[in-house]
Amino acid sequence: MNNALLDQVARTVDRQRLIDTAVALVEVPSPTRSAGAVADRLAEILTADGFSVQRHDADWPQAPIVMAALDSGRPGPTLQFDGHLDSVHLPFVPPRVEDDTLYGSSSADMKGGIAAALEAVRVLRTLDALPAGRVLLTAHDHHEGPWGDGRQVRAMIREGLVGDAVLLPEYLAEPLPVAGRGVGIFQATIRREGTPVHEVLRPPGTPNVLVAGAQLVNRLHVWNESLKEKTHSLAGHDSTFVGKLQSGEIYNQSPTECIVQGTRRWVPPSSGKAVQEEFSQVLAEVATATGTEIDLEFTVQGGAYQIDSGNSLVAAFQKAHSALIGSPLPIGAKPFVDDGNTYASEAGIPAITHGPAATGAHTLSEAVPVEELVRVAKLYALTAVEFCGGP
Ligand SMILES: [Zn+2]
C-alpha cells in the first residue's frame, strides 16, 4: 500500500462530519424492532450526501433496511459494511460529546461504528480511490436478542442484498476474530397431565415436574463438564448453562409446569441444527425417566464459524492495518455472537467484526472515543481499496 494513499485518506477523513453523523444517529431512539425512524434518518443523511439510497423491507416493513453503494464502475468484488441500527431495551441516554468522547445510547453498540463506516465510503468517493468493484453500506434492525431474531440479515442474504465479504463495525477492536462459537437460547417446558393439586391429594404415581426440572438442571450441569472436551484452537469449547428455573405456586401444591432456560454454545464446525437435535435427545431421556412431557424452544442466535486465515478479506484487512498501525492485528476469536456469525455460518460469506474500542455496550454508559471512530474510518477505507482492487 502506497504512503500517498495513506496520507490522502488520513487528510480526507472529516472528524467533525463523522461526529455530526454519529450524533444524528444516536439522538434517534431505536430499541430493537423500532429502528424505523433512525433508518429514515440514515437514509436522509446519505441522500443529502448525494448517495442513491435503496430501502428494502427485508422481512420487517416497520424498518426497511438502508442500502447505498459506491461503485467504481470497474468489475471486481463487493465489500459490504454492515451494521445494526437497533439497540437493547434500556432507558434512552441522549448523545453528548465531551473530552473527545461520544456518549449516549448505542454510541458504542453500534451507531458510532456505522458513522465511521459511512465516513469511509465518503472518503473513498472523494478520492475516487476504489480501483475496482464496489462498496456496499447496509444498516438494519432486528439484531439485539431476545427482541430481535436476526430476520433482516437472513432476508438480506436470501434476497442477495449482500457483498462478497463483510466488515461489521461492532465494538471489538482486538483481536481479529476469525472464529467464533455459535449460541442457542433454549427454553424447556416440562409438563405433566392433570391440574395443580394439594400435595396430599395427589393420585398415586403423579409425575413431579419440579423433580424433573431438578434432574434436567443436574443433567445439563454434568453434561457441561464433558462438553468442555469439544474444543477449538481459537474459539474455546462447547458449553451449556442454566440461568433460570421456574415452577410452583405455594409450598404444598403439586404444579403442572416447570420451565428451565439457558444457553448452549458450540465451537465450529458443528451446526446449530445438529446441536439442537442432540439437545432434544437429552430432554427426551429426562422426560422418559420422569414421566413428564418436555417441549423445547431452541433459538439459534448465530452459528459457529471459522474463516480461513488465508482468505482475501483477512489479507486485505491485515495489509490495511499494517499500513495504518505498523503491524497486523493479532488473530483470535470473537467473544460474543453478532450478525457476522450469520453471514459466515449460514451464507459462507467471510465476515470480520472490527470496530472502535468502545465501552459500555448493553449498559446506560456507552462511550466511544472520537479518535477510535477516525481510526476505523481510515481502516475501512484502506481495507476496501485492498479488497476491491487486490490480486
Ligand atoms: Zn451490536
Boltz pocket constraint, residues with backbone or C-beta under 6 A from the ligand:
constraints:
  - pocket:
      binder: B
      contacts: [[A, 84], [A, 109], [A, 110], [A, 170], [A, 338]]
      max_distance: 6.0
